[in-house]
Amino acid sequence: PYYVDLNQNLFLQASLHSSDPNLVVFVDTCVASPDPSNFRTLTYELIRSGCVKDPTYSSYYSPYSNVARFAFSAFSFFNRYPSVYLQCELVVCRYNDYSSRCYQGCVSRFKRNTGS
């Protein structure tokens, strides 16, 4: 466990360990939960499909394409849960493949009208 105070800034880094230097890492989704085995019932979204959901979430520059850096402020779930667990989905793409998911940024999906 990593112990922090409420509203303390948490800085995270995800690294891809590969011998291929032409890969880039993109943080697509990060969701928090008080239950490490359930990220569907009681959750809090920090970022979803590349779209920032938490106002304290920030991504940071990394000089390495295989490293993603980001931060957010520590929070709790209604002061009833002693821990917060984080689950993130990262995407790995080819460097300079601008049609890949890594270079699309925020992708918001719109539902179509199913009327006639």
N, C-alpha and C positions, 0 to 999 in steps of 0.2 A: 504493500500500500504506500501511497504517497500522501502525506498529510499537508493540508493547506488551510488557510483561513478563508472565510467567505469573501468574495470579491477580489481575492488575490489573483494576479495575472498568472496564468499557466502557459508556458511556452513548450510546444511540442515539435518534434521533428520525426519524419518518416524517411527512411533511407532504403533504396533499392540496391541490393548487393548483386551485381551482375558484371560479367566480363565485357558485356556489350556497352560501349560508351555512347551509343546513339539512342538511348532510351530516356524518356522523361516521365516523371511521376506527377500525378494530379490528384488532389484531394476532392473527391466527388461528394461524399456524404459522411457526416459524423453525427451520431445520435447518442444521447446519454440516457441512462436508466439506473434506478436504484437496485435493480435485480440483474445480476450478471448473466442469467440464463433467459431473460425475457426482454427483448428490445422492441416489443410490439404494443404492450398494454399501457404502462406508464412510462412515457418517454419525453425527451426534450430534444428538439432538433437544433443543432448548431449550424449545419450546412446540409442542404439536400439538393442533389443534382447540380452541384456547383453554385447554387444560389444560397447566399448567406441568410440565415434565419435568426441568428442571435446578434444583437447590435454590438456585443463586445468581441465578436469573432473577427480576427484579422489574419490575412495571410502575409507572409514575410518573404522578402527576396532571398533566394539562395544562389550562391555562385555555381552550384552544381545542379545539373538537370535531373539527376537521380535522387535529389533530396527535396522534400516538401516541408516547409516550415509554417506553423500557424500558432495562434494563441487565442485564449478566451478567458473570461473572468470566472473564477470558481463560484459555484452555487450549490444549493441543496434542494432536495425535493420536500417541501413543506415542513422542514425541520423534524420529520418523523423517521427519516432514513439516515443512518450514519455514513453511508458510502454512496458514491456516484461512480458508475462504470461507463466507459466510453467505448463505442464501437465505430470504427471508421472504415469506409470503403475507398480504396485508392485505385486509380487507373494507370496503367503503364502503356505508353505509346512510343512510337518512333519519333525521334527528334526531328523537328521541322515538317512533320506530316500535319499540315494545317487543316486537313479534313477529319482528323482523328478527334476523339472525345476530349483529349487533353487540351486542345486549342479552342474548344467551343465555349468554355466558360459556363455561365449560368444557362441552364436549359430548363425553361418552364414549359410544362405540357398543358395544352389547352384541350378541354373536352369539347367534342363536337355536339351540336344539337342533333338529337335523334328523331326529331319531328319529320313529318312528311315534307 
